[in-house]
Amino acid sequence: MSASRRRTFWTNLLALGAVLAAAAAVVGKNAAAQDPASHFLNVSYDPTRELYRDVDAAFVADYAQRTGKRLDILQSHGGSSRQARAVIDGLPADVVTLAIRSDIDALVRRGLIDAGWQSRLPNGSLPYTSTIVFVVRKGNPKAIHDWPDLVQPGVSIVTPNPKTSGNGKLSFLAAWGAVLRAGGDESRARQFLAQLYQRVGVLDSGARGAATRFAEEKVGDVHLTWENEALREVADSRGELEIIYPRASIRAEPYVAWVDANVKRKHSQAEAKAYLEFLYGARGQELIATHGYRPIDPAVLAAHRDRFPSLDLFSVTALAGGWDQAEQKFFAEGAIFDQLQGGR
């Protein structure tokens, strides 16, 4: 086993231990209660902490009112691909709310989620969308307005690792697609991405680590990040940061699913299904919009239109046949990202 795989193994093992310990604490606490609660685990990607904190509170209250049953919902967050690997390695997720489809498909290939999972919930199991935007320092001192500006002399970029992070993958693909959208070919896209990653100091494992590095540690001139994370960063910065919307970016599609193998074993499918269905209702869609994700309900999106400017959004299918093909082309061992890193 390589050093990298050993580190990943121990990281996932520690994450599993922490969640199991939390679950044991919940079970122990509730065993002594008059009205014991059921608990289950949502394994999600890095910047959804605030969204699911509020979704959990609203859903628990709604579910108790409708069924008389109390729930305790545990959350686990990290880089999306690392989270998928943790579930494969035994993290007992009841639901996964991951950044990209290929991370859920990895669970399907391992027999943890049933084939046809996308047909089980509305809109192909996609309750909201997002995109990749830029966050810059107050006054935009490096004059960054679109993708070509990222490779101007003296620009330092913060973005997470595409090997472990959905944000990282989407930022890479957004930059690649922007070159093609502007009339360039794949050779020009390679050149641009090589220049871009020469300006990245440290590739954090997830979106929140990159956000902390940029906003709190004040590293870098521009942060390539989820739209919702950008809105949060700017709101928390008290005027020290600004959002820049490029002309074109990728349409991010964070899918959701219950984990069949785990909910069958834990007898939690009804709760897991109800939890994910809550995301599509009026209250869930409103919370999604409030936290900076683009809701799929047209009425809710229209009510929050001032938060979500229109821009040219392209799909991963414009760059590859789909997520499986994109993973192999760009992010597999020895693929384009590794080739570009080898040239650093």
C-alpha positions as CSV (number, residue, x, y, z in Angstrom):
1,M,0.0,0.0,0.0
2,S,1.4,3.4,-1.0
3,A,2.0,6.2,1.6
4,S,-0.9,8.2,0.1
5,R,-3.3,5.2,0.4
6,R,-2.1,4.5,3.9
7,R,-2.8,8.1,4.9
8,T,-6.3,7.9,3.3
9,F,-7.0,4.6,5.1
10,W,-6.1,6.0,8.5
11,T,-7.9,9.3,7.9
12,N,-11.1,7.3,7.0
13,L,-10.6,5.0,9.9
14,L,-10.3,7.9,12.3
15,A,-13.4,9.5,10.7
16,L,-15.3,6.3,11.1
17,G,-14.3,6.0,14.7
18,A,-15.4,9.5,15.5
19,V,-18.8,9.1,13.9
20,L,-19.3,5.7,15.6
21,A,-18.4,7.2,18.9
22,A,-20.9,10.1,18.4
23,A,-23.5,7.6,17.4
24,A,-22.8,5.5,20.5
25,A,-23.1,8.6,22.7
26,V,-26.5,9.4,21.1
27,V,-27.7,5.8,21.7
28,G,-26.5,5.9,25.3
29,K,-28.2,9.2,25.9
30,N,-31.4,8.1,24.4
31,A,-31.5,4.7,26.0
32,A,-32.2,6.4,29.3
33,A,-34.8,8.7,27.9
34,Q,-38.6,8.1,28.3
35,D,-39.0,8.7,24.5
36,P,-36.0,7.3,22.8
37,A,-35.0,8.8,19.4
38,S,-33.9,7.2,16.2
39,H,-30.6,8.4,14.7
40,F,-29.1,8.3,11.3
41,L,-26.1,9.7,9.5
42,N,-25.9,12.2,6.6
43,V,-22.4,12.0,4.9
44,S,-22.0,15.1,2.9
45,Y,-19.4,17.2,1.2
46,D,-17.4,20.0,2.7
47,P,-19.3,23.3,2.6
48,T,-22.8,22.0,3.4
49,R,-22.5,22.2,7.2
50,E,-24.6,25.2,7.7
51,L,-27.3,24.1,5.2
52,Y,-27.8,20.7,6.8
53,R,-27.6,22.1,10.3
54,D,-30.8,24.1,9.5
55,V,-32.4,21.4,7.3
56,D,-31.9,18.9,10.1
57,A,-33.6,21.1,12.7
58,A,-36.5,21.9,10.4
59,F,-36.9,18.2,9.3
60,V,-36.7,16.8,12.9
61,A,-39.5,19.2,14.0
62,D,-41.6,18.4,11.0
63,Y,-41.1,14.7,11.2
64,A,-42.0,14.6,14.9
65,Q,-45.2,16.6,14.3
66,R,-46.2,14.2,11.5
67,T,-45.2,10.9,13.0
68,G,-44.7,11.4,16.7
69,K,-41.1,10.0,16.2
70,R,-38.0,11.9,17.4
71,L,-34.9,11.8,15.3
72,D,-31.2,12.6,16.0
73,I,-29.3,13.3,12.8
74,L,-25.6,13.1,12.7
75,Q,-23.5,14.8,10.0
76,S,-20.1,14.0,8.5
77,H,-18.4,16.5,6.2
78,G,-15.2,16.5,4.1
79,G,-14.0,16.4,0.5
80,S,-16.7,14.7,-1.6
81,S,-14.5,11.9,-3.0
82,R,-12.9,11.3,0.3
83,Q,-16.4,11.0,1.9
84,A,-17.4,8.5,-0.8
85,R,-14.3,6.5,0.0
86,A,-15.1,6.6,3.8
87,V,-18.5,5.2,3.1
88,I,-17.0,2.4,1.0
89,D,-14.6,1.7,3.9
90,G,-17.4,1.4,6.4
91,L,-18.7,4.8,7.5
92,P,-22.3,3.9,8.2
93,A,-24.1,6.6,6.1
94,D,-27.9,6.4,5.9
95,V,-27.9,9.1,3.3
96,V,-25.2,10.7,1.1
97,T,-25.5,14.2,-0.2
98,L,-22.3,14.5,-2.2
99,A,-20.9,17.0,-4.6
100,I,-20.8,15.1,-7.8
101,R,-22.6,12.1,-9.4
102,S,-19.4,10.0,-9.8
103,D,-19.0,9.8,-6.0
104,I,-22.5,8.3,-5.7
105,D,-21.8,6.0,-8.7
106,A,-18.8,4.7,-6.8
107,L,-21.1,3.5,-4.1
108,V,-23.4,1.9,-6.6
109,R,-20.4,-0.1,-8.0
110,R,-19.7,-1.4,-4.5
111,G,-23.3,-2.6,-4.1
112,L,-24.0,0.0,-1.4
113,I,-26.6,1.9,-3.4
114,D,-29.1,0.2,-5.7
115,A,-28.9,0.8,-9.5
116,G,-31.6,3.2,-10.6
117,W,-31.2,5.4,-7.6
118,Q,-31.7,8.6,-9.6
119,S,-35.3,7.7,-10.4
120,R,-36.3,7.4,-6.7
121,L,-36.5,11.2,-6.0
122,P,-37.8,14.2,-8.0
123,N,-35.6,15.9,-10.6
124,G,-33.3,12.9,-10.9
125,S,-32.4,13.1,-7.2
126,L,-31.0,16.6,-7.7
127,P,-32.6,19.0,-5.2
128,Y,-30.5,22.0,-6.0
129,T,-27.6,23.2,-8.3
130,S,-24.7,25.5,-7.9
131,T,-21.6,26.7,-9.8
132,I,-18.0,27.8,-9.4
133,V,-17.2,31.5,-8.9
134,F,-14.3,33.7,-7.7
135,V,-13.8,35.4,-4.3
136,V,-11.3,38.3,-4.3
137,R,-9.9,40.8,-1.8
138,K,-11.7,44.2,-1.2
139,G,-11.5,46.4,-4.2
140,N,-10.3,43.5,-6.4
141,P,-6.7,44.7,-6.4
142,K,-5.5,42.2,-9.0
143,A,-8.4,43.1,-11.4
144,I,-9.7,39.6,-11.8
145,H,-12.9,39.5,-13.8
146,D,-12.8,36.3,-15.8
147,W,-10.9,33.1,-16.2
148,P,-8.0,34.6,-18.3
149,D,-7.2,37.0,-15.5
150,L,-6.3,34.1,-13.2
151,V,-3.0,33.6,-15.0
152,Q,-1.8,37.2,-15.1
153,P,1.6,37.8,-13.4
154,G,1.5,37.9,-9.7
155,V,-1.9,36.2,-9.1
156,S,-2.0,33.6,-6.4
157,I,-4.9,31.1,-6.4
158,V,-6.6,29.1,-3.7
159,T,-8.5,26.0,-4.8
160,P,-8.8,22.4,-3.3
161,N,-7.4,19.2,-4.6
162,P,-9.4,17.6,-7.5
163,K,-8.4,14.2,-6.3
164,T,-10.3,14.5,-3.0
165,S,-12.7,17.5,-3.4
166,G,-15.8,18.1,-5.5
167,N,-15.0,21.8,-5.4
168,G,-11.6,20.9,-6.7
169,K,-12.9,18.8,-9.6
170,L,-15.5,21.4,-10.5
171,S,-13.0,24.3,-10.4
172,F,-10.7,22.3,-12.8
173,L,-13.6,21.5,-15.2
174,A,-15.0,25.0,-15.0
175,A,-11.6,26.4,-16.1
176,W,-11.2,23.8,-18.8
177,G,-14.7,24.4,-20.1
178,A,-14.3,28.2,-20.1
179,V,-11.3,27.8,-22.5
180,L,-13.4,25.7,-24.9
181,R,-16.4,28.1,-24.5
182,A,-14.2,31.0,-25.6
183,G,-13.2,29.1,-28.8
184,G,-10.0,27.4,-27.6
185,D,-9.2,23.8,-28.1
186,E,-8.0,21.1,-25.7
187,S,-4.4,22.0,-26.3
188,R,-5.1,25.5,-25.2
189,A,-7.1,24.2,-22.2
190,R,-4.1,22.2,-21.1
191,Q,-1.8,25.2,-21.4
192,F,-4.2,27.3,-19.4
193,L,-4.7,24.7,-16.6
194,A,-1.0,24.2,-16.4
195,Q,-0.5,27.9,-15.8
196,L,-3.4,28.1,-13.4
197,Y,-2.1,25.3,-11.1
198,Q,1.4,26.8,-11.1
199,R,-0.3,29.6,-9.2
200,V,-1.8,27.3,-6.5
201,G,0.3,26.9,-3.5
202,V,-1.3,24.2,-1.4
203,L,-4.1,22.0,-2.6
204,D,-6.4,21.5,0.4
205,S,-8.3,18.3,0.7
206,G,-11.7,20.0,0.8
207,A,-13.7,23.2,0.1
208,R,-13.8,24.4,3.7
209,G,-10.1,24.0,4.3
210,A,-9.5,26.1,1.2
211,A,-12.0,28.7,2.4
212,T,-10.3,28.9,5.7
213,R,-6.9,29.4,4.1
214,F,-8.2,32.2,1.9
215,A,-10.6,34.1,4.1
216,E,-9.1,33.6,7.6
217,E,-5.4,32.9,7.0
218,K,-5.5,35.5,4.1
219,V,-3.5,33.4,1.7
220,G,-3.9,34.1,-2.0
221,D,-5.5,36.7,-4.2
222,V,-8.5,34.7,-5.5
223,H,-10.4,31.7,-4.3
224,L,-12.2,29.4,-6.8
225,T,-15.1,28.0,-4.9
226,W,-18.8,27.0,-4.7
227,E,-21.2,29.9,-5.2
228,N,-22.8,29.2,-1.7
229,E,-19.4,29.1,-0.1
230,A,-18.5,32.4,-1.8
231,L,-21.7,34.0,-0.5
232,R,-20.9,32.8,3.1
233,E,-17.3,34.0,2.9
234,V,-18.3,37.5,1.7
235,A,-21.1,37.8,4.3
236,D,-18.7,36.8,7.1
237,S,-15.8,39.1,5.9
238,R,-17.5,42.4,6.8
239,G,-16.6,44.0,3.5
240,E,-13.1,42.5,3.1
241,L,-14.0,40.2,0.3
242,E,-16.0,40.4,-2.9
243,I,-17.6,37.9,-5.3
244,I,-16.7,37.9,-9.0
245,Y,-18.9,36.0,-11.5
246,P,-17.0,34.8,-14.6
247,R,-18.8,34.9,-18.0
248,A,-19.0,31.1,-18.0
249,S,-18.8,28.3,-15.5
250,I,-19.8,24.8,-14.8
251,R,-23.3,23.7,-13.7
252,A,-22.6,21.9,-10.4
253,E,-25.1,19.1,-9.6
254,P,-24.9,17.8,-6.1
255,Y,-27.0,14.6,-6.0
256,V,-28.5,12.9,-3.0
257,A,-29.4,9.2,-2.2
258,W,-30.1,6.9,0.6
259,V,-27.5,4.1,1.1
260,D,-29.5,0.9,0.5
261,A,-27.1,-1.5,2.2
262,N,-27.0,0.6,5.4
263,V,-30.7,1.5,5.7
264,K,-31.7,-2.1,5.2
265,R,-29.4,-3.2,7.9
266,K,-30.4,-0.3,10.3
267,H,-34.1,-0.4,9.4
268,S,-33.9,3.4,8.7
269,Q,-35.1,3.6,5.1
270,A,-38.4,5.3,5.9
271,E,-36.6,8.1,7.8
272,A,-33.8,8.4,5.2
273,K,-36.3,8.7,2.4
274,A,-38.5,11.2,4.3
275,Y,-35.3,13.3,5.0
276,L,-34.3,13.6,1.4
277,E,-37.9,14.2,0.2
278,F,-38.0,17.1,2.7
279,L,-35.3,18.9,0.5
280,Y,-37.9,19.2,-2.3
281,G,-40.7,20.7,-0.2
282,A,-41.4,24.4,0.2
283,R,-39.4,24.7,3.5
284,G,-36.5,22.7,2.2
285,Q,-36.2,24.7,-1.0
286,E,-36.4,27.9,1.0
287,L,-33.5,26.8,3.2
288,I,-31.5,25.8,0.2
289,A,-31.9,29.2,-1.4
290,T,-31.2,31.0,1.9
291,H,-27.9,29.2,2.2
292,G,-26.8,30.1,-1.3
293,Y,-27.7,27.0,-3.4
294,R,-29.8,27.4,-6.5
295,P,-33.2,25.7,-5.7
296,I,-35.0,23.7,-8.4
297,D,-38.4,25.1,-7.5
298,P,-38.9,28.0,-10.0
299,A,-41.0,30.1,-7.6
300,V,-38.4,29.9,-4.9
301,L,-35.6,30.6,-7.4
302,A,-37.5,33.6,-8.7
303,A,-38.0,35.0,-5.1
304,H,-34.2,34.8,-4.6
305,R,-33.1,35.9,-8.1
306,D,-31.0,38.8,-6.8
307,R,-28.7,36.3,-5.1
308,F,-28.2,34.2,-8.2
309,P,-27.0,36.2,-11.3
310,S,-27.4,34.6,-14.7
311,L,-24.3,33.3,-16.4
312,D,-23.4,30.8,-19.1
313,L,-23.5,27.5,-17.3
314,F,-22.3,24.4,-19.1
315,S,-22.6,20.7,-18.1
316,V,-19.9,18.2,-17.6
317,T,-21.3,16.5,-20.7
318,A,-19.9,19.4,-22.7
319,L,-16.4,18.3,-21.7
320,A,-16.8,14.5,-21.6
321,G,-19.5,12.0,-22.1
322,G,-20.5,12.2,-18.4
323,W,-18.9,12.0,-15.0
324,D,-17.4,8.5,-15.4
325,Q,-15.7,9.6,-18.5
326,A,-14.6,12.9,-16.9
327,E,-13.1,11.0,-14.0
328,Q,-11.1,8.8,-16.3
329,K,-10.0,11.6,-18.6
330,F,-9.1,14.2,-16.0
331,F,-8.7,12.7,-12.6
332,A,-7.7,9.0,-12.7
333,E,-4.1,8.0,-12.0
334,G,-1.9,9.3,-14.8
335,A,-4.8,11.3,-16.4
336,I,-4.6,15.0,-17.3
337,F,-4.5,16.5,-13.8
338,D,-1.6,14.2,-12.8
339,Q,0.2,15.1,-16.1
340,L,-0.2,18.8,-15.3
341,Q,1.0,18.3,-11.8
342,G,4.0,16.4,-13.0
343,G,5.1,19.5,-14.9
344,R,5.0,21.8,-11.9
